[in-house]
Amino acid sequence: MTSKIEIREQKIGSIGLFFIQIFSTLSFSILYSTLVLYITNKLKLEDTVATTITASFVAFNYALHLIGGFVTGRLFSHRSLFAIGMVLQASGCVLLSLDHLNIGLAVFLSGAGLNVTCINCMLTSFFSPHDKKREKAFLWNYSGMNIGFLIGFSVSGLFEKTENYSTLFLVGAASNILAFFITVSFYKILKDKKTYFSSITKHKKNLFRLLGILMILTIILSLIWLLKNSSFSNVMILIGGALMGFMIIFYAIKQPNKLASEKLWAFLILSIMSLLFWTLYMTAPMGLTLFAENNVNRNVFGITIQPQWLLNINSVIIIIGGPLMAYLYKILRKKGFNITIPIQFTLSLFLIGLAFILLGISTNFADDKGYVNINWVFFSYLLQSLGELCIGPIGYAMIGQLIPQKLQGTMMGSWMMLTGISAIFANIFSKMALGASQSIDPLITNPSFSKTFNILGISTIIGGIIMLVLVPFLHKLIKEKKHPTESSSIPV
């Protein structure tokens, strides 16, 4: 039974993390939506170079979540590492405002890459493994993250008009400072629960903190070099992803009981299938942004829609859809429908596959100058957003359900690293879409964009069909317990 104190902590902690998520995400959304444009428009580098650097930025951000999963709860408490991360992100934004590209990105990434795992671990610690309120909390928290994206994308579009990138990056720094102070105000209630760090002596804690600080400094120095050598970095991340897969297999084999082992095998299968979804999704800050800038008629009622503003379609759908989906799941479960993780993942693949097929088709209806009507992009982002609702927050909540307590930090990092690996694949497809002509004329680039979008869309729908076939098998592995309000399990 959950005590009144625990329920109170759930509510207060979830609310605090909701607002922390908004302001910590804001600066990342600025870089996520603007980096490729900043590099091409301000630094005057080629499109393919810009997509490679952006891919490395996104990939390292998510790859470092794996390291964050090892560090948080071991060398630092979740809340301490998150607070340090906010300071580093703010510092990175200030350096970028001074046009120090590699150093600024390295410092920012050392914060953003390590602390996202922390916020998810802090949230998941408020709930027991089969508490269905966990899913609701993550959907709300995911909605908060997208409020941060909405604000960041909107602000970025305003500054994009004048290409005032320096002030834009300082806005990002200010948001991180605000997130830091909110974290401090909720510091007591965000304490670690059942982590290794919380169980050791004060002397060991100080020693581990020192080791953690040295690790962060090493990460920053390494990132400066790696960002200058993006191609090598991307290969390294793919190798790291393969090693991560073997690590999950190792843990699955070594589990002391069959139930824990089978859940880890299910986690591995779901992770592999999610790679398809995130590869398509991660084209947004690269190929899709350049497609929107150069190939789409963005004039609506006399107003030019900035490329970053198009990303707000996604944010608005998530903000509204997250709480609505949580409510819908509650109603359906009361009626006896068993909405499982494999079914939600399957639906996400079909939705994003269809979204990219729409983009592929759109170029066939371009005007005589080659520009695509913005409505095609709108409906594509709508489908992508609905797909994200089925896999994004659900994936985070899945960690608490499938992974043993001691491995949750590591597996949370592994799950988030998948997005980084996807960014590398997204970069490959973005370059394919841009073609070899180096032209920005839509009449020249539309065919290569169309071909790439169709390949991605059709491949992902095939993946969705495979996932659908695997659903019964995954249900047997997961062995999800019924919620107390459910009378029967009717798969949907």
N, C-alpha and C positions, 0 to 999 in steps of 0.2 A: 504493500500500500504506500502511496505517495503522501508524505506528511504535509501539513499546511505550510510549514516553513519552506519545504522543497517546492511546493506549488508557487509560493510567493517569489522564491528565487528564480523559478522558471520564467515567470511573467516579467519581473524587473530586469533580469539578465537578458531575456529575448528583446525587450524594448531597447535597452542600452546598446546591444549589438546591432539592432536595426539601424539606429542613427549613426553608430560608428561605421557600419558598412557603407552608408550613403557617402560620407565625407572621405573615407579612405579610398573608395572606388573612383571618386571624381577626378583625381589627378591621373589615374591610370586611363580613364576614358578619354582624357584630353590627348595623351600620347598615343593611345590605341587608334584614335580616329584621325589624328593630325600628322603623325610622324612621317608617313609616306609623302604627304603633301609638303611638309616642312623641308624634307630632304630634297625634293624636286624643285619646289618654288623658291625657297630661301637659299639652300646650299647649292642649287643648280647641278645636282647629280642626275644621272640617267634613271629612267623608270625602273629598269631591271635591277640596278644597284639599290635603289630605294626599297624595292620589294624584298630584296635579300636582307638588308639591314633591319627592315620592319619584321621580317620573319624571324630573324635572330633575336630581336627584342621580345617578341611574343613567345618564342620558343623557350628562351632562357627564363622568362618570367614564370612559365609553367613548369619548366624542368627544375627550377630551384625550389618549387613546392615539395619536391621529393626530399631535398636536403632539409627543407623546413620541417618536414614530417619526422626526420631523424632528430633534429635539434630541439624542436619544441617539446616541452615536457621532460627533457633530458638535461640539456645544457642551460636552458632558461625555462621559466614558467611560460605558459601560453601568453599571459597578459604582458609580461615583461618583454618578450621577443616582439610582440605586436607593437608595443609602444616604441621600441627601438626602431622598428621598421618604419613607423610614421616619420620619425626624425630623418631617417635616411632618404625616404621618398621626397620629403620637403627639400633636403639638401640637393638631391639630384635635379629637381625642377629648377632650382636657383642656378645651378651650373648650366643647364640647358638654355636658360634665358640669356646666358652670356655666350651662347653658341659653342660650348664645349661638348660636342656631340658624344663622343665615346666615353669620356669621364662621367658626364652627366647621366648617360644611360646606365653605366656600370653602378654608380652609387644608387640611382633610383631602383634598379633591378635587385640590388642586394637587400633593399627593404621590402619591395613589393613581392619578390620571389619567396622570401622567407615567411612573411607574416600572414598570407592568406590562409595557409593551413591552420594557423593559430586561431583565427576567428571561427573557423568551422569546428575545430576541436573544442573551443570554449562553448559553443552553442550545443554541440552534441553531448557535452558532459552534464547538461541539465536534465537528460532524459534516459530512461531505462531502454534496453535494446528493442523491446517490442511495444514501446509507447507510441501510439499512432499520432500523438500530439507533436512528435518529432518532425513528421512530414509537414505538418502545418507550420511549425516554426521555421523550417528551412524554406518553405514556399514564401513566407512573409519576408524572411531575410534575403531571399533571392530577389524579391520585389524591391527591397531597400537598395540592394546593389544596383538594380536597374534605374532607380531614381537617381543614383549617383551618375550612371551612364547618361541618363536623360539630361541632367544639368550640364555635365561635361561636354556632351555632343552639341548642345544648344550654344553654350559659351564658345566652344571651338569654332562653330560656324560663323558667329558674329565677328570674331577676330580674324577669321580666314578672309573675310571681305577686304580687309586692309593689310593682310599678311603681317599682323602685329604679333608675331609668335613669342617675343620676349615677355610681353605683359601676360599673354595667355599662360605661359609656363609658371609665372609668379602666382597667378590665380590658383593653379594646381598646388603650389607650395603652401598657400594659405589654407586650402582645404585639408591638407595633411596635418598642419599645426592644430586646426580645430578638432580633427579626429583624435589627435594625441591628448588634448585636454578632456575630451569626453571619456576616453579610456581611463584616464587618471581618476575622474569623478566616479566611475563605476568599478574602480580597481578592486575593492574589497569583495564584491559579490562575484567577480570574474575569477576568483581563485581556482587553482588547479584541483582536480579531484582524481585521486587514485593514479597519479602519474609518478614516474620514477623520481623526478625532481622534487616533488612534494614530500617524498618519504626519506630523503637523505638529510644529513646533518648540515648545520649552518656553514661550517668550515668547507664541506664538500661543495655546497652551493656556490660559495664565493670562488672556489677553484674552477668549477664548471663554467661559471659566468666568464671568468678570465679566458678560459679555453674557447668559449663561444665568441668572445670579442675578437680574438686572434683569427678565428675561422672566418668571421665576417670581413675582416681586413684582407685576408687571403682571397676571399671570393671577389671583392672589389678589384683587386689588382689583376686577378685572373680574367675577369670580365672585360677589363680595358683592353687586354691583348686579344681576347677571343672575339670581341666586337670588331676589331680591326681585321680579323681573319674569319669573316662570316661563313665562307664556304666550308672551311675546316670545322668550325663550330657546329654547323648544321649536321655534318656527318657524325661528329662526336655525340650529339644529342640522340641521333638515331641508334647509335651503338648503346648509349645509356638506356634507351627504351627497350632494346632487346634484353639487356641485362636485368632490367626491371621485371620483364616477363618471366625470366628464369628464377628471379627472386620469389615471385608469387608462387611459382610451381614448387620451389623448395619449401616454402612455408606450408603449402597445402599438403605436401608429403609428410612433413614433420609434425603435423597436428596430432595431439594425443588421442583424439576421438574422431570417429567417422563423420559425425555431424559437422564439426568445425572444418574438417578437411573438404567436405562436399560444398560447403558454402564458399570456401576460397576458390574452388574450381569454378563455381558459378560466377564469382567475381571476375575471374580471369576471362571467361567467355564473354561476359557483358562488356568488359573493358575493350576486348578486341573489336567487338561489333560497334562500340561507341566511337572507335577511331574513325570509322566512315563518316559518322555525323559531324564530328569536330573538324575533320579535314575540309568539308564543304563550308562549315560555319566560319572557319578561320580565313577564308578567302576575303572576308568582309573588309579588313583593314589593308588589304593588298590589292589583288586584281579587281575586286568588286568596287572598291573606292575609285580606282582609276577608270573603270568602266563607267561609273556614275559621273565622273568628272568630264570624260571625253566623249562618251557615246550615248548619253541620255539627254533628252530635252528637259532641262530642269526649270524651265520657265512656267510658273503656275500663277495665273491671274496677274501677270506683269511682275511677279516677284521671282528672283532667281534663287532656287533652293540649293544651299550649299551641300556638298557631299556628306559632311558630318551630320547634317540634319536628317538625311535619309535613314541614318542608323537609329534615329529616335523612333521610327516605326516599330523597331524591335523593342526598344525600351518601354514605350507606352503599352504595348501588348503584354509584356512581362509584368509591368507594374499592376495593371488591371487584372490580368489573367492569373497571376500567382495566387492572390487571395480567393478569387473566384473558383480556381481549380481546387484549392484546399476545401472550400465549402462544398463543391460538387462531389469530391471524393467522400466527404463525410456523409452526404445524403445517399449516395449510391451504396456505400458500405452498410448503412442502416437498412437499406432495402435488400441486402444480401448479396450484392455484387462484389466479387473479389478482384479488385484492381491491383494487379501485381506488377512488380518491377519489369520482368521480361516483356509483358504486354505494352507497358509504357515506352520501353526502349524500341520495340518494333514499330510502334506508331510514329515515333520520332524520325526513324529512317525513311518511312514512306512520305512523311510531310516534307522533309528537307529535300528528298530526291525529286519530288514533284515541283518544289520551288525552283530548283535549278533547271529542270526541263522547261519551265515557263520562261526563264531567262534565255535559254537556248532558242526557243521559238520566237521570242520577242524581236530578234534582229531581222526576221523575215517580214516584219511589219514596220520597219524603220521608214522614215520619210526620205525624200529624194536627196537629202544631205547626209543620210546615214544615221540620224538621231532616233533613238527609241523613245516611245512615249513613257513618261514617268510612272504611269499606272501599272505597267508590267513589273517594275521594280517594287512598287508598293505591295502588290499581291505576292510577289516572291518573298519579301521580308515578312509579310503576314504569316505565310506558311512556315518559314524558318523559325519565327518566334513561337508559334504553337508547338513546333517540334522541340524547341529548346525547353519549353515548359514540361515536356514529357521526359526529359533526360537530365537537364541541368540540376535543379534542386533535388530531384529524385535520386540522382547519382550521389550527391553529398549525403542525403539521408540514408542511402543504402549502406554506407560504411558502418554506421552504428548497428545496422541489422545483421550484416553478414560477417563482419570482422571482429575477432576477439579483442577485448579491451586493450591488451598490451600492444597490439599491432595497428590500432586505429590511426595513430599519428603517421606511421610509415605508409599505410595503405591510402590514407587521405592524400598524402603527397604523391603517391604513385598514380592515383586516379587523376589528380590535377595535372601531373606531368604528361598525361595522354594528350592534353590540349596543346602542349608545347611540341610534341612529336607531330601532331596534326598540322601545326603551323609550318613545319618544314615541308610536308607534303603539299600544303596549300600554296607555298611559295613556288614549288615546282609547277603546279597547275596554273598559277598566276602568270608565270613566265611563258607557259605554253599559250595562254590566252592572249597575252600581249603580242606574241608572234616575234618574228625576227626582223621586221621592217623598221623598228624604232619610230614608227609613225604614230601620230595621235589622231589621224583622219579616220573617223568612224567607218567610212566606206571601205577603207583598207583593213581595219582591225575587226570589223563585225564578224567576218567568217571564222576567224580563229577563236574569238570569244564564244560564238555559237557552238562550235565543235567541242570546245572544252567544257562548256556548261552542260551540253547533252551527255558527254562521256561521264561526267561526275554524277549527273542526275540518274541516268539509267543504271550505272554501277551500284549506286546506293539503294535504289529500289530492289535490285537483285539481292543486295545484302539484307534488305528488309524481309524479303521472301524467305531467305535462309533462316533469319532470326525467328520468323513465324513458325517454321518447321521445328525449331529447337525449343519453343516455348514449353511444351509438356515436359521435356527432359529437364529444363531449367527449374521448373516448378518442383520436380522431385528432388533436385539438389538443394534448393533453398529451404523447402519444408516450412513455409511461412505459417506462423500460428494465426488462428482466427482472432480478430478483434472481439472483445467480449460482447459487443452489440450485434455481431454478425450471427445469423442463425444457420446460414448455409453458404457455400462457396459456389457462385455461378460465374465462371470466367467471362470476361467481357473483352 
